[in-house]
Amino acid sequence: MIRVEDHGEVTFFRLARRLAGWPIYWTGAYLVDGLLVDCGPPATARELVRALEGRRVEALVATHHHEDHMGASARLRAARGLELHVHPAGVPLVEGGFMQEGYRRLAWGRPPRVRARPLADVVETAALRFEVVPTPGHSPDHVCLFERERGWLFTGDLFLAERLRYLREDEDLGAMIASLDRVCALPATCVFCAHRGPVRGGLDALRRKRYRLVDLRERVRELLASGLGEREVTRRAVGREGFLTVYSRGRFSARNFVRAARRSS
């Protein structure tokens, strides 16, 4: 399913696969001055291509290689001749394939293998200039796009929420905090999240997320140093596990915060 939202010069395409008539998990794509930032999952690729008919689309950038951000790229290449651009570290992943757990395949569909070009330091459109800001943590190839004159910051999956309850098992907490430090230093006035749309008070929300992650990391370390096990530390510092932990077989869980904090510098 798809919902189209206009936010001035920026159009947000809110996308989700239906299961029994209900959306499983919303994600999205942004169209701004002919640049498509992310393109959603394979499961909604046909709907996105139809929604883009009659609109000017000249370039495609994925903030990272995950299937819910580059999944429509093969259809967009066939229908509109668009070449996918990703961080250099993401090129071999979208071209050669990457591991996709069953819970992700159910939510998004099987990702295509597609040719890609490495992102440069800047992406220019007819009227805008986007700085490519490396922001690893959620994935090694994650980037944000910042248009300095407008103050627009497209954050991919860097924001998601101020308070996260779960973490992927492969996320790097230290790198995520460093990436939040990097974007919080930018003079951003509008923050666009790939899953939530425009974020109210975006820069302050990013700062609050950063502070909470730092505090959580320190709390976890203190509890681990006291001799408590991972399960008890998770309960005290993060909270109880929920449906998503069961659904993902633990690959997306509260306990992963504890493990990530243990690894984090």
N, C-alpha and C positions, 0 to 999 in steps of 0.2 A: 504494500500500500504506500501511497505517497501523498504528502500534503505540501503545498507550495505557499511560502510565506514571503512577502515583500517587506524589506526593511530599508527603505530608501534606495540607494544604489546597489544594495546587496540583496540577492534573492537566496532564501534558504529552502532546500528541498529536504523535507523530513521523510525518512524512509524506514520501513520495517517489513519484515516477513510476517505473514499471518499464520497462526496455528489455531484451528477451530474458530476462525473468525476474529481472533484477537492478535494484536501486534506482540511479537516476542520481545523485541528490544529495539528501541528507536536509535537510528543514527542519521547522518545527513550529508549533504553536499552544498557548497556555496557557489553561486555564480556572481562574479563581479567584474565588470568591464571586459567581458569575453573570456575571463579566466575561471575555470572550474576547479575549485579547491576540494579535493576528495570527490568520490563518485559513488559511494555506498557499496553495498554487498552484491554478490552475483544474483541473489534471489530477487532483487528489485531492479536489475539492469534494464530490462525491457521497459518498465514503467518510467525510469529516468530518461531513457532515450526518447520516449514519446513526449514526456514533459518538456524536453529541450527543443522540440520541433518549433521552428520559427524564431528561436532565440539565437543571438550571436554567441558562439562558443569557439574560441580560437586556440585555447591551450588547456592542458590538464595537468595538475600537480596533485600528487598524493602526499599527505603529511607523513605517512609511513606505509609499510608493506602489508599490513593486516588486511584481511579479506573484506572487512566492512568499510574500508577506505579506498581500495583499488579494484573492487570486485566487478564494476561495470566497465572497466577499461577496455576489455576485448570488444565488447559490443559498441562502445563509443569509437573505437578505432575503425571498426567495420562500417558503422553508420555515418560517422562524421570525419573520419581520417585523423582523429586526434592521437598524438603520441603521448604516452604516459611519461611523466618526469618524476623521479624520486631521488632521495639522497643516494649518493654512490654506494653506500653500504646496502641499500635496499634493492639495487638493480639485479644482482644475482638471485635474490630471493623471489622477485616477481617473475624473472625469466626462467629460473630453474625449479621453482616450487619450494614450498616450505611446509613444515609439519602443521597439521590442522586437527585438533582434537574433535571428537564426535559432537560435543556440546556446541562448538563453534560452527560446525557444519550444519547442525540442525537450525541454528539461529540465522545463519547468513548464506548458506549454500557453499558449494565447492568453488574455491578461487581459480580463476583462469591463469594459465601461464601466458605471459604477454611480454613483448619486447618493450624495453624502457630506456630512457635516456637519463644520465645523471644530472641532477639539479646543479645549476651554477649558484653563485653567491647572491644573485639578484634575478627576479622574474619581472619583466616589464610587459605591460599591456599598452594599449593605445594612449591611455591617459594616466596610468598609475605605475608606481615602482615599488615592488615588494622585496624587502630584504629577507633572505632565507636565514633563519636563526636555528642552528642545531640545538635540539633539546632532547637528548637521549634520556632513558630511564624507563619509560613505558616500552620502548623498543630501542635498539641501538641506532636505528636509522630515522628516528623521529625528528621532525622539524616543525617550526612555526613560521608563519609568514607575517611580516610587519610592514604596513604601509605608513611611512612616517608622516607625510603631510596630512593624511586623514586621521592618523592615530589608531588605525585598525589593526588588531592583532588576531589572527586566525590560529587557534591553539591545538587543532586536532584533538588528541586525547590527553593533552597535558592537564587540562582542568578537570573535566568530568563532574566533579562535585567538590565542595569545600571539605567535606568530611567523608573519606572513603571507608567503607566497611570491609571491602575485600581487595585482594591484590593477586595479580597473576603470579604464578610460580617463577616466571622468568624475568620479572621486573626488577630493576636496579634502583633501590630506594635512595641511595646516596646520589646517583646521577640525576634522579628525578628532582631532588631538593636543589641540586646545583642548577638544573634547568629552570626551576621556578625562580631562583635568585636572578638568573640571566634575564628572564622576561619581565620580572618585577622592576628591573632597572630601566625598562623602556618607557617612554612617555606615551603609553597607550591610553586612549580614551574610550574605545569600544573593543570588547573581547567577544569573539565568536567561537563557541565550542561546537565540535563536530556532532556531539550527541544531544546537547541541550539547547542549541541555538544561541542567540545573543545572551550574554550573561549580565544581569543587572549589577552595576557597581563592579565591573569585571576585574579591574586591576586590584582593588581592595579584596575581592574574593580570592584572587590568586595569592595574594599576600597571606590571607588568613589560612588558606590551604597549606602554604609553606610552613607557617608557624605551627600548625597542628601536626604536620608530619615530623618536624624537628622534635616537638614535645613528645610525640608518640615514640619516636626512636629512642629518646633518652629514658622514657618510662620503661620501655621493653628491656633496655640494657640493664637498668637498675634491678628489675625483677629477675632477670636471668642471672645476674651477679649474686643475688641472694640465694640461689640454688633451686629455684622453682623450675619445673619442667615446662616445655613449650605449651602444652594444653592449658595449664593454669595461668601462665603468663598471657596467653591469648585471651582467656576469659576476663582477666583483670584489666588488661591494658586496651584491648581492642573490642571485645564483646563476643557474644556467642555466635557460633556458626549458624548458617541459615540454609534456605533452599538452594541458593546458587552454589554452595559448597557441595551439596549432594548432587545437584545437576551436573556439575563439572568434574565430579569425582575428585574433589580436593585441589584441582589445578587452579581454581579461582576461589580463594578462601581468606578468612581472617587470620589463620595461622601463618599464612605466607608473609604477613607483616612482621611477625616475630622472626622468621627465618631471614627475611630481607634485612631487618635491623641488625641481626647477628653478622651478616655479611658486610653491611655498609660501613664505610670509613667515616 
